[in-house]
Amino acid sequence: MDMKEKIATILKENIAGVDTESKALVDEGYITSLAIIQLVSELDIAFDIEITFEAITKENFNSVEAIEKMVKEYL
């Protein structure tokens, strides 16, 4: 499983009905501020990283690709 697939799986496991192909996950309401906190925890565990508070932005969570790019910065 590549990183993008792993991130999509994490999203599907934590957000009911999420469209992982969307480029506007936050804008479309799939990802709320509470969901971001859950996702940060899941991503930290899955990739053995520590996402900083400064990285918690709408832009970093608006698509699977954006999340992947952010995670790669921590590896």
GROMACS elastic network, one bead per residue, 0.5 to 0.9 nm:
[ bonds ]
;  ai    aj funct       b0    kb
    1     4     6  0.81746   500
    1     5     6  0.60099   500
    1     6     6  0.63231   500
    2     5     6  0.54068   500
    2     6     6  0.62221   500
    2     7     6  0.87751   500
    3     6     6  0.50169   500
    3     7     6  0.61672   500
    3     8     6  0.85954   500
    3    68     6  0.69148   500
    4     7     6  0.51849   500
    4     8     6  0.61949   500
    4     9     6  0.86176   500
    4    64     6  0.66931   500
    4    65     6  0.71085   500
    4    67     6  0.86416   500
    4    68     6  0.62358   500
    5     8     6  0.50436   500
    5     9     6  0.61151   500
    5    10     6  0.86439   500
    5    64     6  0.88698   500
    6     9     6  0.50681   500
    6    10     6  0.62602   500
    6    11     6  0.87121   500
    6    46     6  0.84364   500
    7    10     6  0.50492   500
    7    11     6  0.62439   500
    7    12     6  0.86604   500
    7    43     6  0.77320   500
    7    46     6  0.89084   500
    7    64     6  0.66187   500
    7    67     6  0.75759   500
    7    68     6  0.71410   500
    8    11     6  0.50886   500
    8    12     6  0.61880   500
    8    13     6  0.86218   500
    8    20     6  0.59784   500
    8    21     6  0.88763   500
    8    64     6  0.64516   500
    9    12     6  0.50648   500
    9    13     6  0.60946   500
    9    14     6  0.86184   500
    9    20     6  0.88536   500
   10    13     6  0.51527   500
   10    14     6  0.62256   500
   10    15     6  0.84613   500
   10    39     6  0.76161   500
   10    42     6  0.71799   500
   10    43     6  0.77947   500
   10    46     6  0.87234   500
   11    14     6  0.52732   500
   11    15     6  0.56984   500
   11    16     6  0.84929   500
   11    18     6  0.70519   500
   11    19     6  0.89587   500
   11    20     6  0.73552   500
   11    39     6  0.74323   500
   11    64     6  0.85501   500
   12    15     6  0.54834   500
   12    16     6  0.65219   500
   12    17     6  0.72797   500
   12    18     6  0.61494   500
   12    19     6  0.83152   500
   12    20     6  0.76503   500
   13    16     6  0.73642   500
   14    18     6  0.88519   500
   14    35     6  0.78097   500
   14    38     6  0.77505   500
   14    39     6  0.75087   500
   14    42     6  0.88834   500
   15    18     6  0.57100   500
   15    30     6  0.71583   500
   15    31     6  0.75104   500
   15    35     6  0.74747   500
   16    30     6  0.84047   500
   17    30     6  0.80230   500
   18    21     6  0.88123   500
   18    22     6  0.85486   500
   18    25     6  0.79918   500
   18    30     6  0.58961   500
   18    31     6  0.83349   500
   19    22     6  0.55647   500
   19    25     6  0.76439   500
   19    30     6  0.77999   500
   20    23     6  0.82705   500
   20    25     6  0.79323   500
   20    63     6  0.72266   500
   20    64     6  0.64383   500
   21    25     6  0.88815   500
   21    63     6  0.74344   500
   21    64     6  0.73998   500
   22    25     6  0.58924   500
   22    28     6  0.85427   500
   22    62     6  0.78942   500
   22    63     6  0.61252   500
   22    64     6  0.79720   500
   23    26     6  0.88102   500
   23    27     6  0.88339   500
   23    62     6  0.58546   500
   23    64     6  0.76866   500
   23    65     6  0.82676   500
   23    66     6  0.86283   500
   24    27     6  0.50194   500
   24    28     6  0.57486   500
   24    29     6  0.83611   500
   24    30     6  0.84926   500
   24    59     6  0.89081   500
   24    61     6  0.84704   500
   24    63     6  0.60749   500
   25    28     6  0.53588   500
   25    29     6  0.62923   500
   25    30     6  0.51859   500
   25    31     6  0.57019   500
   25    32     6  0.88719   500
   25    58     6  0.88373   500
   25    61     6  0.69912   500
   25    63     6  0.57715   500
   25    64     6  0.85850   500
   26    29     6  0.51346   500
   26    30     6  0.58507   500
   26    32     6  0.64371   500
   26    33     6  0.86634   500
   26    58     6  0.63243   500
   26    59     6  0.84152   500
   26    61     6  0.67220   500
   26    62     6  0.51546   500
   26    63     6  0.82026   500
   27    30     6  0.77492   500
   27    31     6  0.80651   500
   27    58     6  0.81822   500
   27    62     6  0.71801   500
   28    31     6  0.78526   500
   28    62     6  0.89424   500
   29    32     6  0.62356   500
   30    35     6  0.85092   500
   31    34     6  0.79239   500
   31    35     6  0.55304   500
   31    36     6  0.64465   500
   31    61     6  0.77230   500
   31    62     6  0.79769   500
   32    36     6  0.62306   500
   32    37     6  0.88472   500
   33    36     6  0.50843   500
   33    37     6  0.66107   500
   33    38     6  0.89733   500
   34    37     6  0.53187   500
   34    38     6  0.66388   500
   34    39     6  0.88075   500
   35    38     6  0.50599   500
   35    39     6  0.60700   500
   35    40     6  0.85560   500
   36    40     6  0.60025   500
   36    41     6  0.85922   500
   36    56     6  0.76202   500
   36    61     6  0.75737   500
   37    40     6  0.51935   500
   37    41     6  0.64625   500
   37    42     6  0.88014   500
   37    56     6  0.85635   500
   38    41     6  0.52595   500
   38    42     6  0.62882   500
   38    43     6  0.86479   500
   39    43     6  0.58895   500
   39    44     6  0.83165   500
   40    43     6  0.51362   500
   40    44     6  0.59664   500
   40    45     6  0.86076   500
   40    50     6  0.83475   500
   40    51     6  0.66095   500
   40    56     6  0.82419   500
   41    44     6  0.51452   500
   41    45     6  0.63534   500
   41    46     6  0.86505   500
   41    50     6  0.85700   500
   41    51     6  0.84643   500
   42    45     6  0.52622   500
   42    46     6  0.60292   500
   42    47     6  0.85561   500
   43    46     6  0.50196   500
   43    47     6  0.59019   500
   43    48     6  0.77353   500
   43    49     6  0.74659   500
   43    50     6  0.84721   500
   43    51     6  0.81510   500
   43    71     6  0.78528   500
   44    47     6  0.56301   500
   44    48     6  0.53106   500
   44    50     6  0.53677   500
   44    51     6  0.65467   500
   44    71     6  0.88168   500
   45    48     6  0.51225   500
   45    49     6  0.69428   500
   45    50     6  0.84912   500
   46    49     6  0.80528   500
   47    50     6  0.88665   500
   47    71     6  0.78133   500
   47    74     6  0.89406   500
   47    75     6  0.79655   500
   48    75     6  0.84023   500
   49    71     6  0.79067   500
   49    74     6  0.61711   500
   49    75     6  0.69768   500
   50    74     6  0.73927   500
   51    54     6  0.82887   500
   51    55     6  0.65363   500
   51    56     6  0.78385   500
   51    70     6  0.86327   500
   51    71     6  0.78756   500
   51    74     6  0.73144   500
   52    55     6  0.54625   500
   52    56     6  0.71220   500
   53    56     6  0.54369   500
   53    57     6  0.86330   500
   54    57     6  0.73267   500
   55    60     6  0.69592   500
   55    70     6  0.76490   500
   56    59     6  0.84670   500
   56    60     6  0.67524   500
   56    61     6  0.77366   500
   57    60     6  0.53741   500
   57    61     6  0.67233   500
   57    62     6  0.88083   500
   58    61     6  0.53486   500
   58    62     6  0.59138   500
   59    62     6  0.54140   500
   59    63     6  0.81484   500
   59    66     6  0.69706   500
   59    67     6  0.86908   500
   60    63     6  0.75397   500
   60    64     6  0.89945   500
   60    65     6  0.87798   500
   60    66     6  0.50931   500
   60    67     6  0.54578   500
   60    68     6  0.86709   500
   60    69     6  0.79597   500
   60    70     6  0.62993   500
   61    64     6  0.73239   500
   61    65     6  0.87109   500
   61    66     6  0.60513   500
   61    67     6  0.53924   500
   61    70     6  0.86763   500
   62    65     6  0.83754   500
   62    66     6  0.64272   500
   62    67     6  0.75531   500
   63    66     6  0.51074   500
   63    67     6  0.62983   500
   63    68     6  0.85406   500
   64    67     6  0.51356   500
   64    68     6  0.60785   500
   64    69     6  0.86363   500
   65    69     6  0.61499   500
   65    70     6  0.86389   500
   66    69     6  0.51120   500
   66    70     6  0.62518   500
   66    71     6  0.86569   500
   67    70     6  0.51190   500
   67    71     6  0.61429   500
   67    72     6  0.86145   500
   68    71     6  0.51230   500
   68    72     6  0.61567   500
   68    73     6  0.87975   500
   69    72     6  0.52243   500
   69    73     6  0.66137   500
   70    73     6  0.53028   500
   70    74     6  0.71218   500
   71    74     6  0.53937   500
   71    75     6  0.67575   500
   72    75     6  0.52026   500
